[in-house]
Amino acid sequence: MFKRNPRSWARTIIEFFYPRGGWYRAAGYVIKRIRRLPDPPHRISRGIAAGVFVCFTPFFGMHFVLAASLAWIIRGNIFAALLATFFGNPITFPIIAEIATRLGSRMLGQPIDMHLPQIMAAFGIAVGDLMHNIAAIFTPAKADWSRLAMFWHHIVVPYSVGGIVPGIFTAGFFYLLSRPAITAYQKRRIRKIKARYSKRMAQRAKMARNLAQDQADAGSKAR
C-alpha cells in the first residue's frame, strides 16, 4: 500500500552530494540525534571527536568501522562516532584532502606537486586499477600493481600523515564545543521531564482530592 519507489543510481548520487531537504536539514537531524543519545556528555563528546578525526584519513569506505573502533578504544559513544563521520561530506572532503596531502608531503620531505584535481583523479584511477586487479584473479587479464604502489606512496601515506595534526585539532575543537552544549541540553531536558512529572502528579492528586470530596458529599447526602 505504501510501497516506496526504488531510487535510481542518478538520484542516489545526487542525494549524496545534496541530501533531500538540503545540508542544513541533514546537519540539524544529526545534531538532534546526537543530543538525544542516552549517555553521559563526556562519552558522547568523545564519540564525536572520534568520528571527526577519522574523516581526516584517506580510507574512504572504512570510516564507519574506524570511527566505531576508535570510539571503543577511547570509551566514547559509538553511535555518536558514526553520526559524526558526516562531518566528512562532499563539501569538506576536498578541503581535507588538499590540506592533509600537502601537509603530509611537506612533513615527509616529498615534493608538493599534488593539488585537488590531481588528488581526486588519482583516487579514481586507483579504484579502477584495484577493480581491474581483482577481476584479473578470475580472468586471463594481467594484474598490475605499479600504479597502486605509486598511489600508496604519493597519496595515501602523505594523506594519512598530514591528516593527523589537523584531525586532532578539529576533533579536539568539536569535543570542547559539544560537551558543554550536550551537558546543557541534557540538564534542560531533565528539568522539562521533572516539570511534566510534577504537573502530572499534581493533576492526579487533584483528581484524588476531588474524588474523595465527591464521595464525602455523597455519603453526607445518604445520611
C-alpha positions as CSV (number, residue, x, y, z in Angstrom):
1,M,0.0,0.0,0.0
2,F,2.8,2.4,0.9
3,K,5.5,0.8,-1.2
4,R,8.5,3.0,-1.8
5,N,9.7,3.5,-5.3
6,P,13.4,2.4,-5.5
7,R,15.8,5.3,-6.1
8,S,17.8,5.3,-9.3
9,W,21.6,5.5,-9.4
10,A,21.4,9.1,-10.6
11,R,19.1,10.0,-7.7
12,T,21.4,8.3,-5.2
13,I,24.4,10.2,-6.5
14,I,22.6,13.5,-6.4
15,E,21.4,13.0,-2.8
16,F,25.0,12.0,-1.8
17,F,26.2,15.4,-2.9
18,Y,23.0,17.3,-1.9
19,P,20.7,15.4,0.6
20,R,17.0,15.7,0.3
21,G,16.0,18.8,2.2
22,G,19.5,20.3,2.0
23,W,22.6,20.1,4.0
24,Y,21.2,22.4,6.7
25,R,18.3,20.0,7.4
26,A,20.7,17.0,7.3
27,A,23.0,18.6,9.8
28,G,20.1,19.5,12.1
29,Y,19.0,15.9,12.0
30,V,22.4,14.6,13.0
31,I,22.8,17.2,15.8
32,K,19.3,16.3,17.2
33,R,20.1,12.6,17.2
34,I,23.5,13.2,18.9
35,R,21.9,15.4,21.6
36,R,19.3,12.8,22.5
37,L,21.7,9.9,22.9
38,P,21.3,8.3,26.4
39,D,24.9,8.6,27.6
40,P,26.9,11.0,29.7
41,P,28.1,14.1,27.8
42,H,31.8,13.2,28.0
43,R,31.2,9.8,26.3
44,I,29.1,11.4,23.6
45,S,31.7,14.1,23.0
46,R,34.5,11.5,22.8
47,G,32.5,9.7,20.2
48,I,32.0,12.9,18.2
49,A,35.8,13.6,18.4
50,A,36.5,10.0,17.1
51,G,34.1,10.4,14.2
52,V,35.5,13.8,13.2
53,F,39.1,12.6,13.5
54,V,38.5,9.6,11.2
55,C,37.3,12.0,8.5
56,F,40.9,13.2,8.1
57,T,42.0,9.7,7.0
58,P,42.1,8.6,3.3
59,F,40.4,5.3,4.0
60,F,37.1,6.0,2.4
61,G,34.5,3.2,2.8
62,M,36.0,2.3,6.2
63,H,35.2,5.4,8.1
64,F,32.3,3.8,10.0
65,V,34.5,0.9,11.1
66,L,37.4,3.1,12.0
67,A,35.2,5.6,13.9
68,A,33.5,2.8,15.9
69,S,36.8,1.2,16.7
70,L,38.4,4.5,17.8
71,A,35.3,5.4,19.9
72,W,35.5,2.0,21.6
73,I,39.2,2.4,22.4
74,I,38.7,5.9,24.0
75,R,35.5,4.8,25.6
76,G,33.3,7.1,23.6
77,N,29.8,6.7,22.4
78,I,30.0,4.5,19.2
79,F,26.7,5.8,17.7
80,A,27.9,9.4,18.2
81,A,31.1,8.5,16.4
82,L,29.1,7.0,13.5
83,L,26.9,10.1,13.2
84,A,30.0,12.4,13.5
85,T,31.5,10.9,10.4
86,F,29.0,13.0,8.5
87,F,31.5,15.8,9.1
88,G,33.2,14.3,6.1
89,N,31.0,15.1,3.1
90,P,31.4,16.3,-0.5
91,I,31.9,19.9,0.9
92,T,34.6,19.1,3.4
93,F,36.4,16.2,1.9
94,P,38.1,18.2,-0.9
95,I,39.4,20.7,1.6
96,I,40.6,17.9,3.9
97,A,42.3,16.1,1.1
98,E,44.1,19.2,-0.2
99,I,45.3,20.2,3.3
100,A,46.3,16.7,4.5
101,T,48.1,15.7,1.3
102,R,50.1,18.9,1.0
103,L,51.0,18.9,4.8
104,G,51.9,15.3,4.7
105,S,54.1,15.7,1.7
106,R,55.9,18.6,3.4
107,M,56.4,16.6,6.6
108,L,57.8,13.6,4.7
109,G,60.0,15.7,2.6
110,Q,58.2,14.8,-0.7
111,P,57.7,17.4,-3.5
112,I,54.4,19.2,-3.1
113,D,53.1,19.0,-6.6
114,M,49.7,17.4,-6.0
115,H,46.6,19.6,-6.0
116,L,43.0,18.8,-5.5
117,P,42.2,17.9,-9.2
118,Q,45.2,15.5,-9.3
119,I,44.3,14.0,-5.9
120,M,40.8,13.3,-7.0
121,A,41.9,11.9,-10.3
122,A,44.5,9.7,-8.5
123,F,41.7,8.2,-6.3
124,G,39.6,7.5,-9.4
125,I,42.5,5.8,-11.2
126,A,43.4,3.8,-8.0
127,V,39.8,2.5,-7.7
128,G,39.8,1.4,-11.4
129,D,43.2,-0.3,-11.1
130,L,42.0,-2.1,-7.9
131,M,38.9,-3.4,-9.6
132,H,40.9,-4.5,-12.6
133,N,43.4,-6.4,-10.5
134,I,40.6,-8.1,-8.5
135,A,39.0,-9.1,-11.8
136,A,42.3,-10.4,-13.0
137,I,42.2,-13.1,-10.4
138,F,39.3,-14.7,-12.2
139,T,40.1,-13.8,-15.8
140,P,43.1,-14.1,-18.1
141,A,43.9,-10.4,-17.6
142,K,47.2,-9.5,-16.0
143,A,47.3,-7.6,-12.7
144,D,49.4,-4.5,-12.5
145,W,50.1,-3.1,-9.0
146,S,52.7,-0.5,-10.1
147,R,50.3,2.5,-10.2
148,L,48.6,1.4,-7.0
149,A,52.1,1.3,-5.3
150,M,52.7,4.9,-6.6
151,F,49.3,5.9,-5.4
152,W,50.0,4.5,-1.9
153,H,53.4,6.2,-1.7
154,H,52.4,9.6,-3.1
155,I,48.8,10.0,-1.9
156,V,47.8,7.6,0.9
157,V,50.9,7.9,3.1
158,P,51.1,11.7,2.9
159,Y,47.3,12.0,3.3
160,S,47.5,9.8,6.4
161,V,50.4,11.6,8.0
162,G,49.2,15.0,7.1
163,G,45.7,14.4,8.4
164,I,46.9,13.6,11.9
165,V,47.6,17.2,13.1
166,P,44.5,18.9,11.6
167,G,42.5,15.9,12.6
168,I,43.5,16.1,16.3
169,F,42.9,19.9,16.4
170,T,39.5,19.6,14.7
171,A,38.4,16.7,16.8
172,G,39.5,18.5,20.0
173,F,37.6,21.6,18.9
174,F,34.4,19.6,18.4
175,Y,34.9,17.8,21.8
176,L,35.3,21.1,23.6
177,L,32.3,22.6,21.7
178,S,30.0,19.7,22.1
179,R,30.5,18.7,25.7
180,P,29.1,21.8,27.3
181,A,26.3,22.0,24.7
182,I,25.2,18.4,25.4
183,T,25.5,18.9,29.1
184,A,23.2,22.0,29.0
185,Y,20.8,20.2,26.7
186,Q,20.6,17.1,29.0
187,K,20.0,19.3,32.1
188,R,17.3,21.3,30.3
189,R,15.7,18.1,29.2
190,I,15.8,16.6,32.7
191,R,14.2,19.8,34.0
192,K,11.4,19.5,31.5
193,I,10.8,15.9,32.3
194,K,10.7,16.7,36.0
195,A,8.3,19.6,35.4
196,R,6.0,17.3,33.3
197,Y,6.1,14.6,36.0
198,S,5.4,17.1,38.8
199,K,2.4,18.5,36.8
200,R,1.1,15.0,36.1
201,M,1.4,14.1,39.8
202,A,-0.3,17.4,40.8
203,Q,-3.2,16.6,38.4
204,R,-3.5,13.1,39.9
205,A,-3.5,14.5,43.4
206,K,-6.2,17.0,42.5
207,M,-8.3,14.3,40.9
208,A,-7.9,12.1,44.0
209,R,-9.0,15.0,46.3
210,N,-12.0,15.8,44.0
211,L,-13.0,12.1,44.1
212,A,-12.6,12.0,47.9
213,Q,-14.7,15.1,48.2
214,D,-17.4,13.7,45.9
215,Q,-17.5,10.5,47.9
216,A,-17.7,12.5,51.1
217,D,-20.6,14.6,49.7
218,A,-22.4,11.5,48.5
219,G,-22.1,10.0,52.0
220,S,-23.4,13.1,53.6
221,K,-26.4,13.2,51.3
222,A,-27.1,9.5,52.0
223,R,-27.2,10.1,55.8
